[in-house]
Amino acid sequence: MRSAVKKEGFQFPVVIDVDKKTWRHWGNTMWPSVYLIDKQGRIRYWWFGELNWNEAGGQKLMEKRIQELLAEEA
Protein backbone atom coordinates (compact mmCIF):
# COMPACT_ATOMS: atom_id res chain seq x y z
CA MET A 1 0.00 0.00 0.00
CA ARG A 2 2.79 2.44 0.87
CA SER A 3 4.39 2.06 -2.53
CA ALA A 4 1.04 2.54 -4.31
CA VAL A 5 0.29 5.69 -2.28
CA LYS A 6 3.76 7.05 -3.02
CA LYS A 7 3.50 6.17 -6.72
CA GLU A 8 0.15 7.98 -7.01
CA GLY A 9 1.55 11.00 -5.19
CA PHE A 10 -1.21 11.20 -2.59
CA GLN A 11 -0.75 14.19 -0.29
CA PHE A 12 -3.37 13.16 2.25
CA PRO A 13 -3.70 10.47 4.91
CA VAL A 14 -4.68 6.99 3.76
CA VAL A 15 -6.22 4.69 6.37
CA ILE A 16 -5.88 0.92 6.24
CA ASP A 17 -8.52 -0.58 8.52
CA VAL A 18 -7.93 -4.33 8.26
CA ASP A 19 -9.64 -5.19 11.56
CA LYS A 20 -12.55 -2.74 10.88
CA LYS A 21 -12.09 -0.82 14.15
CA THR A 22 -12.40 2.53 12.41
CA TRP A 23 -15.28 1.26 10.28
CA ARG A 24 -17.24 0.26 13.37
CA HIS A 25 -16.31 3.37 15.37
CA TRP A 26 -17.67 5.64 12.62
CA GLY A 27 -20.82 3.55 12.27
CA ASN A 28 -20.23 2.85 8.59
CA THR A 29 -22.77 0.66 6.85
CA MET A 30 -21.76 1.21 3.23
CA TRP A 31 -18.57 0.84 1.25
CA PRO A 32 -17.05 3.02 0.13
CA SER A 33 -17.69 5.79 2.62
CA VAL A 34 -16.11 9.13 1.73
CA TYR A 35 -15.60 11.85 4.33
CA LEU A 36 -14.33 15.37 3.76
CA ILE A 37 -12.71 16.87 6.83
CA ASP A 38 -12.01 20.59 7.15
CA LYS A 39 -8.84 22.31 8.34
CA GLN A 40 -10.08 22.22 11.94
CA GLY A 41 -10.57 18.45 11.76
CA ARG A 42 -14.38 18.51 11.57
CA ILE A 43 -16.32 16.23 9.25
CA ARG A 44 -18.08 18.61 6.89
CA TYR A 45 -19.35 16.40 4.08
CA TRP A 46 -19.80 12.71 3.50
CA TRP A 47 -20.97 10.34 0.81
CA PHE A 48 -21.89 6.71 1.28
CA GLY A 49 -21.50 4.36 -1.67
CA GLU A 50 -19.96 4.76 -5.09
CA LEU A 51 -19.62 8.42 -6.02
CA ASN A 52 -20.94 7.97 -9.52
CA TRP A 53 -23.24 4.98 -9.14
CA ASN A 54 -26.00 5.33 -11.74
CA GLU A 55 -24.61 8.74 -12.70
CA ALA A 56 -25.19 10.11 -9.18
CA GLY A 57 -22.69 12.94 -9.73
CA GLY A 58 -20.91 12.41 -6.42
CA GLN A 59 -17.42 12.82 -7.85
CA LYS A 60 -18.24 16.26 -9.25
CA LEU A 61 -20.03 17.31 -6.06
CA MET A 62 -17.17 16.20 -3.81
CA GLU A 63 -14.62 17.96 -6.00
CA LYS A 64 -16.67 21.16 -5.60
CA ARG A 65 -16.83 20.66 -1.83
CA ILE A 66 -13.05 20.08 -1.68
CA GLN A 67 -12.44 23.37 -3.47
CA GLU A 68 -14.81 25.13 -1.06
CA LEU A 69 -12.97 23.72 1.95
CA LEU A 70 -9.58 24.62 0.51
CA ALA A 71 -10.75 28.21 -0.01
CA GLU A 72 -11.79 28.64 3.63
CA GLU A 73 -9.59 30.45 6.12
CA ALA A 74 -7.64 28.16 8.42
C-alpha positions as CSV (number, residue, x, y, z in Angstrom):
1,M,0.0,0.0,0.0
2,R,2.8,2.4,0.9
3,S,4.4,2.1,-2.5
4,A,1.0,2.5,-4.3
5,V,0.3,5.7,-2.3
6,K,3.8,7.0,-3.0
7,K,3.5,6.2,-6.7
8,E,0.1,8.0,-7.0
9,G,1.5,11.0,-5.2
10,F,-1.2,11.2,-2.6
11,Q,-0.7,14.2,-0.3
12,F,-3.4,13.2,2.2
13,P,-3.7,10.5,4.9
14,V,-4.7,7.0,3.8
15,V,-6.2,4.7,6.4
16,I,-5.9,0.9,6.2
17,D,-8.5,-0.6,8.5
18,V,-7.9,-4.3,8.3
19,D,-9.6,-5.2,11.6
20,K,-12.5,-2.7,10.9
21,K,-12.1,-0.8,14.2
22,T,-12.4,2.5,12.4
23,W,-15.3,1.3,10.3
24,R,-17.2,0.3,13.4
25,H,-16.3,3.4,15.4
26,W,-17.7,5.6,12.6
27,G,-20.8,3.5,12.3
28,N,-20.2,2.8,8.6
29,T,-22.8,0.7,6.9
30,M,-21.8,1.2,3.2
31,W,-18.6,0.8,1.2
32,P,-17.0,3.0,0.1
33,S,-17.7,5.8,2.6
34,V,-16.1,9.1,1.7
35,Y,-15.6,11.8,4.3
36,L,-14.3,15.4,3.8
37,I,-12.7,16.9,6.8
38,D,-12.0,20.6,7.1
39,K,-8.8,22.3,8.3
40,Q,-10.1,22.2,11.9
41,G,-10.6,18.4,11.8
42,R,-14.4,18.5,11.6
43,I,-16.3,16.2,9.2
44,R,-18.1,18.6,6.9
45,Y,-19.4,16.4,4.1
46,W,-19.8,12.7,3.5
47,W,-21.0,10.3,0.8
48,F,-21.9,6.7,1.3
49,G,-21.5,4.4,-1.7
50,E,-20.0,4.8,-5.1
51,L,-19.6,8.4,-6.0
52,N,-20.9,8.0,-9.5
53,W,-23.2,5.0,-9.1
54,N,-26.0,5.3,-11.7
55,E,-24.6,8.7,-12.7
56,A,-25.2,10.1,-9.2
57,G,-22.7,12.9,-9.7
58,G,-20.9,12.4,-6.4
59,Q,-17.4,12.8,-7.9
60,K,-18.2,16.3,-9.2
61,L,-20.0,17.3,-6.1
62,M,-17.2,16.2,-3.8
63,E,-14.6,18.0,-6.0
64,K,-16.7,21.2,-5.6
65,R,-16.8,20.7,-1.8
66,I,-13.1,20.1,-1.7
67,Q,-12.4,23.4,-3.5
68,E,-14.8,25.1,-1.1
69,L,-13.0,23.7,1.9
70,L,-9.6,24.6,0.5
71,A,-10.7,28.2,0.0
72,E,-11.8,28.6,3.6
73,E,-9.6,30.4,6.1
74,A,-7.6,28.2,8.4
